[in-house]
Amino acid sequence: MGTFVAQVGHHQYIRHTSPAFEAVSNSVRAPAIPRTLRAGLGWAVVFVGLLAKITLAKKTIRDYSDPVVALASQRKEWRRPVQEKL
């Protein structure tokens, strides 16, 4: 929730402190991308990275098998010596 509040606050700050479009100083440069769009794309990258990390963590937890339980299930019971009949 804090990340979302920070994003909204950052967007408000950018919107109030900078013009919507930047002037292009060089004709060789690619067309200027509005600062708000760049900021939004940056936040999108952060959110996608966060969602990917959460998804991978859930997959790791779901696929986790306890090594102690796995080892205990693989152990064979000791055989008792067979007593010979006389």
MOBEL-V824737 format. One record per backbone hydrogen bond with DSSP energy under -0.5 kcal/mol. NH is the residue of the N-H (numbers start at 1). CO is the residue of the C=O. Records with the same first field share a line. If there is no record, write none. Layout:
NH->CO ; CO
//
This chain:
5->1
6->2
7->3
8->4
9->5
10->6
11->7
12->8
13->9
14->10
15->11
16->12
17->13
18->14
25->23
38->34
39->35
40->36
41->37
42->38
43->39
44->40
45->41
46->42
47->43
48->44
49->45
50->46
51->47
52->48
53->49
54->50
55->51
56->52
57->53
58->54
59->55
60->56
61->57
62->58
63->59
64->61
70->66
71->67
72->68
73->69
74->70
75->71
//
